[in-house]
Amino acid sequence: VRVIKVKHISSPSAGNKITYTQWLNDDGRMEADVTIISMSPNKYLVVATDTMQHAVLMHMMHALSQTDASNNNRHVTITDVTGMYAQINLQGPNSRDLLSQLTTANLNNASFPFRHASEIDIGHARAWCARISYVGELGYELFVPAEYSAYVYNEIVQVGSQHGLRHAGLKALGSLRLEKGYRDYGHDMDNTDTLVDCGLDFTCDFTKSFVGSQNVLNQRKEGRRMKALAQVLVVNNPETLLHHGEILWRNGQPLSEIRSSSYGWSLGGSVGLAMLESDEEPITVGYTEEAEWQVETPQALYPCKVSLRPLYDPKNLKMKN
C-alpha cells in the first residue's frame, strides 16, 4: 500500500489516522481514489466508492503480486470486508452532540479532531468512528459490524429527534458534495485524468517514490495547466436545473461539458463539475474569473460562474471546527 499510494499513511500513534489518497498507474493517471484508516500499526481499512470495490481489490492484489523478489509481501493479507460492516453516516452541525449522547468517547475538537479515527462504544456495540466528511460539514462515518448495524441505527434514531435528525439519500449527498466541489471517481474523474488535471496533486508526498510519481512531477514542473476540473454554478436563475452532459461555453465558444450536477441549496442554484480543456491559454484563476461563461440547456444559454476553488466554505472551517 505504501508503494502504490501517493501519500504517507498516518500512523496510529500520530493521532491522525485517516489518509485521503489516490493510486496511479505507471503513466501517472488515476486508478483509484480512496480513504485509508490506520486501525493498528499493521492493519489498515481501505475505503473506496461502491462502484470501485472490485477494481480497488484487484489493483491491490496485482500490486502485491508484482512485489520484488525480496518476499516482503509474504506476511501481507488482503481481505474484502465489505459484507462485514455497515457504514452509517452521521453528518451536520449537530452530529457531535448527537453522537456524544450515545458514547463514552470524548468527541471534542481537541480529543477527536478532523481526520481522526478510533473504535468507540455506541450503546452496547462497538464501531469504528472516522471524523471525515463527503458533504463539507462536521460529521462522522461509522463502520459498524453487520450484526450490530440495526441496533446502532435504532440508537441513533431514538435520540435523533432531540438534535433535528433527518434521513438523507444519495441525491442529498450529491447536492452537498457538489457544492463543496468534491470529486466522485468514475463520474467527475477517471483513469484518463491525472492528479494535476483534477486538482488533487496536493495529496502527493513527493519525498517518497510511488507508482506514477515521476509523471506527476513532470506535469507540475511544466507549469502550464491545460486541463482542470472546475466547479460550475448557474447564477441569477435559481429555477434552472442541470442534469449532466450540458455544454459549457467560454467567451461565446463551446469548451466542455458538465460531468455531474445537482441543485445547490446553499449556493442558490444548480451546481456541477466540468473538466476544462484549453488548447492554447493555460488554465489559471484569471482564465476562469476574467471570462464570460454560459451553460447550455435545452431551453437556453444561462450565465454561470466557474471556479477552481470550492464555492462553499473554501477553508473547510465547518468540517474542522
Disulfide bonds with the S-S distance in Angstrom:
none
